[in-house]
Amino acid sequence: MIDVLILGGGAAGLFCAAQLGRMAPELQTVVVERRERPARKLLITGKGRCNLCNDCEPAVLLHNVPHGARFLFSAANAFTAKDTMRFFEGCGVPLKVERGNRVFPVSDKARDIVDALMNAVRQAGVRVAHATASGLLIEEGRACGVRLEGGGELRARSVVVATGGASYPATGSAGDGYRFAAEAGHRVAAPQPALIDLLTEEGFVSELAGLPLRNVTLSLFDRKKPKKPVYRELGELLFTHRGVSGPLVLTASSLLDAGRAGDYFLSIDLKPALDPSALERRVLRDFSERLNRDFANALDGLLPRTLIPIVIRLSGIAPHKKVNAVAKEERAALCRLLKDFRLHIRAAGPLEEAIVTRGGVCTAEVDPRTLRSKKTEDLYFIGEVLDVDGLTGGFNLQIAFSTAFLAAKALSTALSAKQTEELERGKTGL
């Protein structure tokens, strides 16, 4: 008899298996993974470097979880970023902390994290089975295994759903966990892309594709409430052929409703270090040094070269107008444009390209202290399959590790108690 059947060989599933092996080595644990190689999504996180976690206190982690922070309180405090770092360093992976408290392996290779996790699973005596689960086995209100594609089934005392979300389906995250949850009577919030590029209405972005903007302030506004930004932060972004990407944009994408992304717009402050008066003085100084030049040749000290033609076009100032002929009102309009360079969002990028998925198993129907289902006995949900998601910076992997740890702790306690009870019954003949 399998004691624990874990569906999904990603970060959450493998970490749960490794922790179970350490906490209760007597339990028989099997991970079912549809792909030949587990943890494929982990290999591509952090652009292949693996942003393992964020070296911060639990309160900071929760502050960076826009959806589901209250549910994660117990998990975040039970297994912290420091615990994650100790675990992997104990597995022989040296770590480093970079800007924004982001934690990476010193080698900058995600493969080292995957190898460490797989070694921990093997040392725990956990078997990883290459198979695809087609549905849950539920009998008398409890989960007791899975049906397999092609026929057959695996039976177990408890089942953990760690199948991930619906983004990057090529890595194995096909949204199966949502179907399993529905079979068990759970509500599932519709999956939406989170941490994704934003597509804009402005066609000129294709002319800027590949241009990074550093040390700019990005503000996200809801057109229905335009007076107060939904989000505002200093950092960097990147133009793409269809819109914008980069750290600031990924965070903004997690704070808007992807279902009505067209109701939002972005404002970029290209000169955040200068208030409007200081910017006007700067423009006047630059212009005074280029009085006899065409306007088109007077912005090289203010802007990246590829951005200049776009700004000229949007400013409404004739490109061949001499700088000494630019009117005060035109100069003021230019300054406003530099402080409020607007992009109107057409849509969020597609779900399959999102770094993480927003939506998933309704957290009101899962015990936050154990990750056990409130609908079906002996069924657990961990990681991205839940309706929780964090911002960029290592927070989502920490959610996976923290929920996996808490579920492993609950499982080891419950199943060890059951085994002891069964042994006692066997001794007494009851």
ChimeraX attribute file (.defattr): number of C-alpha atoms within 10 A of each C-alpha:
attribute: neighborCount
match mode: 1-to-1
recipient: residues
	/A:1	10
	/A:2	16
	/A:3	22
	/A:4	28
	/A:5	25
	/A:6	28
	/A:7	28
	/A:8	29
	/A:9	30
	/A:10	28
	/A:11	26
	/A:12	29
	/A:13	30
	/A:14	29
	/A:15	23
	/A:16	30
	/A:17	33
	/A:18	25
	/A:19	23
	/A:20	28
	/A:21	23
	/A:22	16
	/A:23	17
	/A:24	18
	/A:25	16
	/A:26	16
	/A:27	21
	/A:28	20
	/A:29	28
	/A:30	22
	/A:31	26
	/A:32	25
	/A:33	25
	/A:34	19
	/A:35	18
	/A:36	13
	/A:37	13
	/A:38	25
	/A:39	25
	/A:40	20
	/A:41	23
	/A:42	21
	/A:43	19
	/A:44	17
	/A:45	16
	/A:46	19
	/A:47	11
	/A:48	14
	/A:49	21
	/A:50	25
	/A:51	28
	/A:52	27
	/A:53	26
	/A:54	28
	/A:55	24
	/A:56	15
	/A:57	13
	/A:58	21
	/A:59	12
	/A:60	13
	/A:61	27
	/A:62	21
	/A:63	13
	/A:64	18
	/A:65	20
	/A:66	16
	/A:67	19
	/A:68	18
	/A:69	18
	/A:70	15
	/A:71	19
	/A:72	23
	/A:73	16
	/A:74	18
	/A:75	24
	/A:76	25
	/A:77	16
	/A:78	16
	/A:79	19
	/A:80	22
	/A:81	26
	/A:82	14
	/A:83	14
	/A:84	19
	/A:85	22
	/A:86	15
	/A:87	16
	/A:88	19
	/A:89	15
	/A:90	11
	/A:91	16
	/A:92	12
	/A:93	18
	/A:94	16
	/A:95	17
	/A:96	14
	/A:97	15
	/A:98	12
	/A:99	7
	/A:100	11
	/A:101	14
	/A:102	20
	/A:103	22
	/A:104	25
	/A:105	22
	/A:106	13
	/A:107	14
	/A:108	17
	/A:109	18
	/A:110	22
	/A:111	19
	/A:112	21
	/A:113	28
	/A:114	21
	/A:115	14
	/A:116	18
	/A:117	22
	/A:118	21
	/A:119	14
	/A:120	22
	/A:121	24
	/A:122	15
	/A:123	12
	/A:124	22
	/A:125	20
	/A:126	22
	/A:127	14
	/A:128	22
	/A:129	16
	/A:130	15
	/A:131	17
	/A:132	18
	/A:133	24
	/A:134	16
	/A:135	19
	/A:136	24
	/A:137	19
	/A:138	17
	/A:139	11
	/A:140	8
	/A:141	11
	/A:142	18
	/A:143	23
	/A:144	23
	/A:145	28
	/A:146	23
	/A:147	16
	/A:148	16
	/A:149	12
	/A:150	10
	/A:151	8
	/A:152	9
	/A:153	16
	/A:154	17
	/A:155	18
	/A:156	21
	/A:157	19
	/A:158	23
	/A:159	29
	/A:160	28
	/A:161	25
	/A:162	31
	/A:163	31
	/A:164	32
	/A:165	31
	/A:166	30
	/A:167	25
	/A:168	18
	/A:169	15
	/A:170	12
	/A:171	19
	/A:172	25
	/A:173	25
	/A:174	16
	/A:175	18
	/A:176	22
	/A:177	28
	/A:178	26
	/A:179	16
	/A:180	20
	/A:181	26
	/A:182	12
	/A:183	15
	/A:184	22
	/A:185	14
	/A:186	22
	/A:187	16
	/A:188	20
	/A:189	15
	/A:190	12
	/A:191	21
	/A:192	23
	/A:193	26
	/A:194	31
	/A:195	29
	/A:196	27
	/A:197	28
	/A:198	27
	/A:199	24
	/A:200	23
	/A:201	15
	/A:202	14
	/A:203	12
	/A:204	13
	/A:205	21
	/A:206	14
	/A:207	16
	/A:208	19
	/A:209	16
	/A:210	15
	/A:211	17
	/A:212	15
	/A:213	18
	/A:214	12
	/A:215	15
	/A:216	19
	/A:217	22
	/A:218	26
	/A:219	22
	/A:220	27
	/A:221	22
	/A:222	20
	/A:223	14
	/A:224	8
	/A:225	11
	/A:226	12
	/A:227	9
	/A:228	12
	/A:229	16
	/A:230	15
	/A:231	17
	/A:232	18
	/A:233	16
	/A:234	15
	/A:235	15
	/A:236	17
	/A:237	22
	/A:238	19
	/A:239	20
	/A:240	21
	/A:241	15
	/A:242	21
	/A:243	27
	/A:244	27
	/A:245	24
	/A:246	19
	/A:247	17
	/A:248	24
	/A:249	25
	/A:250	21
	/A:251	24
	/A:252	25
	/A:253	25
	/A:254	25
	/A:255	17
	/A:256	20
	/A:257	17
	/A:258	23
	/A:259	11
	/A:260	13
	/A:261	20
	/A:262	19
	/A:263	18
	/A:264	22
	/A:265	20
	/A:266	24
	/A:267	20
	/A:268	23
	/A:269	21
	/A:270	21
	/A:271	19
	/A:272	16
	/A:273	12
	/A:274	14
	/A:275	10
	/A:276	16
	/A:277	9
	/A:278	12
	/A:279	19
	/A:280	17
	/A:281	12
	/A:282	16
	/A:283	18
	/A:284	14
	/A:285	11
	/A:286	17
	/A:287	21
	/A:288	13
	/A:289	11
	/A:290	17
	/A:291	15
	/A:292	15
	/A:293	15
	/A:294	18
	/A:295	21
	/A:296	19
	/A:297	16
	/A:298	22
	/A:299	20
	/A:300	13
	/A:301	12
	/A:302	14
	/A:303	15
	/A:304	13
	/A:305	12
	/A:306	14
	/A:307	16
	/A:308	17
	/A:309	16
	/A:310	14
	/A:311	18
	/A:312	16
	/A:313	12
	/A:314	13
	/A:315	19
	/A:316	11
	/A:317	18
	/A:318	13
	/A:319	16
	/A:320	11
	/A:321	14
	/A:322	18
	/A:323	22
	/A:324	14
	/A:325	12
	/A:326	16
	/A:327	11
	/A:328	10
	/A:329	9
	/A:330	14
	/A:331	18
	/A:332	16
	/A:333	16
	/A:334	20
	/A:335	20
	/A:336	16
	/A:337	18
	/A:338	22
	/A:339	21
	/A:340	18
	/A:341	15
	/A:342	17
	/A:343	20
	/A:344	21
	/A:345	21
	/A:346	19
	/A:347	20
	/A:348	26
	/A:349	22
	/A:350	16
	/A:351	22
	/A:352	19
	/A:353	17
	/A:354	21
	/A:355	23
	/A:356	27
	/A:357	31
	/A:358	29
	/A:359	25
	/A:360	26
	/A:361	28
	/A:362	17
	/A:363	24
	/A:364	14
	/A:365	17
	/A:366	22
	/A:367	14
	/A:368	19
	/A:369	17
	/A:370	21
	/A:371	29
	/A:372	24
	/A:373	25
	/A:374	17
	/A:375	15
	/A:376	21
	/A:377	19
	/A:378	23
	/A:379	26
	/A:380	26
	/A:381	30
	/A:382	30
	/A:383	27
	/A:384	31
	/A:385	30
	/A:386	30
	/A:387	22
	/A:388	25
	/A:389	28
	/A:390	28
	/A:391	23
	/A:392	24
	/A:393	23
	/A:394	24
	/A:395	25
	/A:396	25
	/A:397	25
	/A:398	28
	/A:399	28
	/A:400	25
	/A:401	30
	/A:402	28
	/A:403	30
	/A:404	32
	/A:405	26
	/A:406	25
	/A:407	25
	/A:408	28
	/A:409	19
	/A:410	18
	/A:411	27
	/A:412	23
	/A:413	13
	/A:414	13
	/A:415	19
	/A:416	18
	/A:417	12
	/A:418	13
	/A:419	14
	/A:420	11
	/A:421	11
	/A:422	12
	/A:423	12
	/A:424	12
	/A:425	11
	/A:426	10
	/A:427	8
	/A:428	7
	/A:429	7
	/A:430	7
